């Protein structure tokens, strides 16, 4: 994939990083019964008095941040440090792992309210640079109010990075698109092989790299910072992480913003199968309209329906006969076309480049590639340099660890085949992939039940959701709001794409900034229709 908010707002990234975030974003579901009234986080942390005492007195020494990926710019005021936490919170004095944390101090110390933790989602995206990228979009009133805190979640990038040793380090390579004839045999084979490789390489250790344990890590960071409470802003998968933290540590949660939302009652299998196709169907017409307006130059059709038909025929043709990419050993396949499309639909400012990519892909497939087309393909498919010292397959390893380890998945291969066939008919844009088999079908059972996200605690959560979000559709945001009840306020926006704040709605931005600076939520749910182009 190509365009991704890898650590905050804006920016364009390569195929590997974009695809990874996309995959994770749409993966949510599993409908398992979660923990009851018992607070799993407190239970684990209070396992021994010694373990709790250690956490209380831990501290972070701030210094230089790890070397960034080539070409990455970093806020010069950002500082970083590490904190040791238990691998297994049921054994707090056992093996320890390191969590990498970053801080951008409040611009005016006298106006400081507290700390604002930031997470860009994924799952399995690093977030050390997110304070710097987010700071560029925030008004002075917010920058004066908070220390912005970034972190790499456990197992990700600089936080004890994990690796299954995959030769193909991409997440999009695990998107289980069926064969051109609908067969899932190759998907079954890859899923079983990936699960076996992770089990053989990392063994039992990997089962502790979960969202619930990441939330517990955040509370250790809170203690190390000497804060009584934290505020939190999570995007995409980060909304689930935030909801889990809020559930485990409600009395330590101050102000929470959840943007582009996962349905926290479906973790993970059902969310993927139930929402991915719907999200693409809702969002795709936005790009098709852009293409139709350029019918004379793109030749993809002059109506949304015609463009959609052209796209589906192109994807089907590339499924049957991939098109070699000039100057490389790679080919453009149907799955890669769909993955790039998914990624570029996340942002409104990449809809026009997406339509140019479709034209270039069509010209490549029929043998009429121009020099201009070749430049488009090169730009869109350019990879992003990896972070120094991080295993190449770290993101896909942790993507699988989280999506497979948070909750159990169905094991029935025949069931996957039946659901995939039905999904292909219902949602042709995604070709049955969301309902297909993942490595999770062969994963060992989770270490604990999913955390229950329910309407408990303070009224302290702002939910931001776009109407046409292809990654986490409208229905997912509504479901999270329903789960949190009157403890949350829902701000829906008549916009497309995966991100809400700083995307053209003054109504949504005002609600966000007011909440962060004053702690006041809107008195009722809002629907913002004032979107303007950036």
ZAMARGU-4260 file (C-alpha; in steps of 0.2 Angstrom, whole numbers, plus 5000, padded with zeros to 4 digits):
<rodrens>
0) 5000/5000/5000 | 5005/5018/4999 | 4997/5031/5010 | 4997/5029/5029 | 4996/5039/5045
5) 5010/5028/5052 | 5013/5040/5067 | 5000/5053/5067 | 4993/5065/5054 | 4998/5067/5036
10) 5012/5059/5026 | 5014/5046/5013 | 5022/5029/5016 | 5027/5014/5006 | 5017/4998/5002
15) 5023/4988/5016 | 5019/5000/5030 | 5002/5006/5023 | 4996/4988/5020 | 5000/4983/5038
20) 4990/4997/5045 | 4976/4993/5034 | 4975/4975/5038 | 4975/4978/5056 | 4962/4992/5056
25) 4949/4982/5048 | 4952/4966/5058 | 4940/4966/5073 | 4929/4953/5079 | 4927/4937/5089
30) 4911/4939/5100 | 4919/4929/5114 | 4912/4931/5132 | 4924/4943/5141 | 4929/4945/5159
35) 4916/4948/5171 | 4916/4962/5185 | 4934/4957/5190 | 4947/4969/5184 | 4959/4959/5175
40) 4972/4973/5175 | 4971/4976/5193 | 4971/4957/5197 | 4987/4954/5187 | 4996/4970/5194
45) 4992/4965/5212 | 4998/4948/5210 | 5012/4952/5222 | 5015/4967/5233 | 5033/4967/5227
50) 5029/4968/5209 | 5017/4983/5212 | 5030/4992/5223 | 5043/4990/5209 | 5031/4998/5196
55) 5027/5012/5208 | 5045/5017/5210 | 5050/5015/5192 | 5055/5030/5182 | 5060/5035/5164
60) 5076/5043/5160 | 5073/5055/5145 | 5087/5056/5132 | 5090/5053/5114 | 5077/5044/5103
65) 5081/5028/5093 | 5088/5032/5075 | 5073/5035/5064 | 5070/5027/5047 | 5079/5035/5032
70) 5070/5051/5026 | 5060/5053/5042 | 5059/5070/5050 | 5058/5071/5069 | 5053/5085/5081
75) 5070/5091/5088 | 5061/5093/5105 | 5056/5075/5106 | 5065/5064/5120 | 5064/5046/5123
80) 5067/5033/5136 | 5062/5015/5141 | 5053/5006/5155 | 5054/4988/5160 | 5037/4979/5162
85) 5033/4961/5165 | 5031/4950/5150 | 5017/4941/5160 | 5007/4951/5172 | 5002/4936/5181
90) 5021/4934/5185 | 5026/4952/5189 | 5043/4947/5195 | 5047/4936/5181 | 5054/4940/5164
95) 5054/4958/5160 | 5053/4967/5143 | 5057/4985/5138 | 5044/4998/5132 | 5050/5013/5122
100) 5042/5029/5126 | 5043/5047/5119 | 5038/5064/5126 | 5035/5081/5119 | 5034/5093/5134
105) 5020/5105/5136 | 5024/5122/5127 | 5019/5131/5143 | 5023/5122/5159 | 5012/5133/5170
110) 4996/5129/5159 | 5000/5110/5160 | 4985/5099/5163 | 4993/5082/5162 | 4999/5069/5149
115) 4990/5064/5133 | 4995/5047/5127 | 4994/5045/5108 | 4992/5029/5098 | 4991/5028/5078
120) 4983/5011/5078 | 4988/4996/5066 | 4989/4985/5076 | 5007/4984/5076 | 5012/5002/5072
125) 5025/5011/5081 | 5021/5028/5089 | 5037/5036/5095 | 5036/5050/5083 | 5017/5053/5084
130) 5019/5067/5097 | 5029/5077/5084 | 5017/5074/5070 | 5001/5077/5080 | 5009/5093/5088
135) 5009/5101/5071 | 4990/5099/5069 | 4985/5105/5087 | 4982/5123/5092 | 4992/5131/5105
140) 4979/5129/5118 | 4981/5110/5118 | 5000/5111/5116 | 5001/5121/5132 | 4990/5109/5141
145) 4998/5092/5139 | 5014/5083/5138 | 5012/5073/5122 | 5017/5055/5125 | 5021/5042/5112
150) 5025/5024/5113 | 5029/5008/5103 | 5017/4995/5110 | 5025/4979/5117 | 5034/4969/5104
155) 5033/4983/5091 | 5048/4992/5084 | 5059/4998/5099 | 5049/4989/5112 | 5057/4972/5113
160) 5053/4969/5094 | 5047/4952/5090 | 5050/4942/5074 | 5044/4925/5067 | 5057/4926/5054
165) 5046/4927/5039 | 5054/4929/5022 | 5039/4939/5016 | 5039/4954/5029 | 5023/4962/5022
170) 5006/4962/5031 | 4997/4964/5014 | 5005/4947/5009 | 4994/4939/5022 | 4978/4947/5016
175) 4969/4930/5011 | 4962/4934/4994 | 4955/4919/4986 | 4961/4912/4970 | 4953/4919/4954
180) 4941/4904/4954 | 4936/4907/4972 | 4947/4893/4979 | 4955/4896/4997 | 4967/4881/4996
185) 4982/4892/4995 | 4976/4903/5009 | 4973/4888/5020 | 4991/4882/5017 | 4999/4899/5020
190) 4988/4902/5036 | 4994/4885/5044 | 5012/4888/5039 | 5013/4906/5046 | 5005/4900/5063
195) 5017/4885/5064 | 5032/4896/5060 | 5028/4909/5074 | 5025/4894/5086 | 5041/4886/5082
200) 5051/4903/5082 | 5043/4912/5097 | 5034/4898/5106 | 5023/4902/5122 | 5031/4919/5124
205) 5021/4927/5110 | 5004/4924/5119 | 5008/4938/5131 | 5009/4951/5117 | 4991/4956/5118
210) 4981/4972/5118 | 4976/4969/5137 | 4994/4968/5142 | 4998/4983/5131 | 4985/4993/5141
215) 4993/4987/5157 | 5010/4993/5151 | 5002/5010/5148 | 4997/5010/5166 | 5015/5006/5171
220) 5021/5021/5161 | 5008/5032/5170 | 5015/5027/5186 | 5033/5030/5180 | 5028/5047/5175
225) 5021/5051/5192 | 5003/5055/5185 | 4987/5051/5194 | 4978/5049/5178 | 4981/5050/5159
230) 4972/5057/5144 | 4972/5046/5128 | 4970/5049/5109 | 4969/5033/5099 | 4966/5031/5081
235) 4960/5015/5072 | 4966/5000/5082 | 4971/5012/5095 | 4953/5015/5099 | 4952/4997/5105
240) 4967/4999/5115 | 4960/5015/5123 | 4943/5006/5126 | 4953/4992/5135 | 4963/5004/5145
245) 4947/5013/5150 | 4939/4997/5156 | 4954/4990/5166 | 4959/5007/5173 | 4943/5018/5173
250) 4949/5028/5189 | 4965/5032/5180 | 4957/5038/5164 | 4955/5057/5162 | 4950/5063/5144
255) 4949/5050/5130 | 4947/5053/5111 | 4944/5038/5100 | 4945/5041/5081 | 4940/5029/5067
260) 4933/5016/5078 | 4934/4997/5081 | 4919/4988/5087 | 4926/4983/5104 | 4912/4970/5106
265) 4919/4960/5091 | 4937/4956/5093 | 4943/4951/5080 | 4936/4938/5068 | 4919/4945/5067
270) 4924/4963/5065 | 4934/4959/5049 | 4921/4948/5041 | 4907/4959/5045 | 4913/4976/5041
275) 4927/4976/5028 | 4916/4973/5013 | 4903/4986/5019 | 4917/4999/5022 | 4924/4997/5005
280) 4906/4998/4997 | 4903/5014/5007 | 4919/5023/5002 | 4923/5017/4985 | 4910/5028/4976
285) 4920/5044/4982 | 4935/5039/4972 | 4924/5032/4957 | 4916/5050/4956 | 4933/5058/4955
290) 4938/5046/4941 | 4921/5049/4932 | 4925/5067/4932 | 4941/5064/4922 | 4933/5052/4910
295) 4941/5060/4895 | 4959/5058/4902 | 4957/5042/4912 | 4946/5032/4901 | 4939/5022/4916
300) 4920/5027/4914 | 4910/5043/4915 | 4898/5037/4929 | 4901/5029/4946 | 4894/5013/4940
305) 4905/5012/4925 | 4921/5016/4935 | 4916/5002/4947 | 4913/4989/4933 | 4930/4994/4925
310) 4939/4992/4942 | 4931/4975/4945 | 4936/4969/4928 | 4953/4975/4930 | 4955/4966/4947
315) 4948/4950/4941 | 4960/4951/4926 | 4975/4953/4937 | 4969/4939/4948 | 4970/4928/4932
320) 4985/4935/4924 | 4997/4947/4935 | 5006/4961/4925 | 5025/4962/4927 | 5031/4978/4934
325) 5044/4986/4922 | 5061/4986/4930 | 5057/4975/4944 | 5055/4956/4948 | 5037/4960/4955
330) 5020/4959/4946 | 5004/4969/4949 | 4991/4956/4955 | 4973/4958/4960 | 4977/4957/4978
335) 4990/4971/4977 | 4978/4982/4967 | 4965/4980/4980 | 4977/4983/4994 | 4983/4999/4987
340) 4965/5005/4984 | 4961/5001/5001 | 4975/5011/5008 | 4973/5026/4997 | 4954/5027/5001
345) 4959/5031/5019 | 4963/5049/5014 | 4953/5062/5004 | 4969/5070/4997 | 4974/5053/4989
350) 4958/5050/4979 | 4964/5059/4964 | 4981/5050/4964 | 4972/5034/4967 | 4962/5036/4950
355) 4979/5039/4941 | 4985/5023/4949 | 4970/5014/4942 | 4973/5021/4925 | 4991/5016/4925
360) 4987/4998/4931 | 4974/4996/4917 | 4987/5002/4904 | 5000/4990/4912 | 4988/4976/4911
365) 4983/4979/4892 | 5001/4982/4887 | 4999/5001/4884 | 5009/5008/4898 | 5016/5026/4896
370) 5030/5034/4904 | 5018/5044/4914 | 5010/5028/4920 | 5026/5020/4925 | 5030/5035/4936
375) 5014/5034/4944 | 5017/5015/4948 | 5034/5019/4954 | 5028/5032/4966 | 5013/5023/4973
380) 5022/5006/4975 | 5038/5014/4982 | 5042/5005/4999 | 5046/5014/5015 | 5063/5012/5023
385) 5062/5001/5039 | 5067/5008/5056 | 5086/5003/5060 | 5088/4989/5071 | 5070/4983/5069
390) 5067/4965/5061 | 5059/4967/5043 | 5045/4956/5048 | 5041/4964/5065 | 5025/4972/5059
395) 5017/4957/5052 | 5023/4946/5067 | 5015/4958/5079 | 5000/4960/5068 | 4997/4942/5069
400) 5001/4941/5088 | 4988/4954/5092 | 4974/4949/5080 | 4976/4930/5084 | 4981/4932/5102
405) 4967/4944/5109 | 4953/4931/5106 | 4950/4914/5098 | 4946/4912/5080 | 4935/4899/5072
410) 4944/4883/5067 | 4933/4876/5054 | 4941/4876/5037 | 4925/4872/5028 | 4916/4886/5037
415) 4929/4898/5030 | 4926/4892/5013 | 4907/4894/5014 | 4908/4911/5021 | 4921/4917/5008
420) 4910/4912/4994 | 4895/4921/5001 | 4906/4936/5005 | 4912/4936/4987 | 4895/4937/4980
425) 4889/4951/4993 | 4904/4962/4992 | 4913/4960/4975 | 4925/4975/4979 | 4934/4964/4992
430) 4932/4947/4983 | 4929/4937/4999 | 4945/4941/5007 | 4938/4948/5024 | 4928/4931/5027
435) 4943/4920/5022 | 4955/4910/5033 | 4969/4919/5043 | 4984/4911/5052 | 4973/4914/5068
440) 4963/4898/5064 | 4979/4888/5068 | 4984/4899/5083 | 4985/4893/5101 | 4971/4899/5112
445) 4973/4916/5120 | 4981/4918/5137 | 4965/4927/5144 | 4947/4931/5138 | 4944/4948/5130
450) 4941/4963/5141 | 4923/4968/5143 | 4920/4986/5136 | 4905/4992/5144 | 4895/5008/5150
455) 4905/5011/5167 | 4914/5025/5175 | 4915/5043/5171 | 4907/5052/5156 | 4924/5055/5148
460) 4925/5049/5130 | 4923/5057/5114 | 4920/5046/5099 | 4925/5053/5082 | 4918/5044/5067
465) 4917/5047/5048 | 4901/5042/5039 | 4911/5034/5024 | 4926/5026/5033 | 4932/5011/5023
470) 4944/5004/5037 | 4932/5005/5052 | 4914/5009/5045 | 4901/5020/5053 | 4893/5005/5061
475) 4908/5001/5071 | 4909/5018/5079 | 4890/5017/5083 | 4893/5000/5091 | 4907/5007/5102
480) 4896/5021/5107 | 4882/5009/5111 | 4894/4999/5122 | 4900/5014/5132 | 4883/5022/5133
485) 4881/5039/5141 | 4899/5038/5146 | 4903/5044/5129 | 4898/5057/5116 | 4897/5052/5097
490) 4903/5065/5084 | 4899/5059/5067 | 4905/5068/5052 | 4898/5068/5034 | 4915/5064/5027
495) 4925/5050/5019 | 4941/5042/5024 | 4948/5035/5041 | 4953/5051/5050 | 4941/5064/5057
500) 4951/5078/5066 | 4960/5091/5055 | 4951/5084/5040 | 4940/5099/5036 | 4926/5099/5049
505) 4926/5114/5060 | 4912/5106/5070 | 4922/5090/5074 | 4938/5100/5077 | 4930/5112/5089
510) 4922/5098/5099 | 4939/5089/5100 | 4949/5105/5106 | 4936/5110/5118 | 4936/5093/5126
515) 4955/5093/5127 | 4957/5110/5134 | 4942/5111/5146 | 4936/5093/5149 | 4919/5098/5143
520) 4910/5085/5131 | 4896/5091/5120 | 4879/5090/5129 | 4873/5078/5115 | 4879/5068/5101
525) 4883/5078/5085 | 4882/5075/5066 | 4894/5087/5057 | 4890/5092/5039 | 4902/5107/5037
530) 4916/5097/5029 | 4927/5108/5017 | 4942/5103/5007 | 4959/5106/5014
</rodrens>
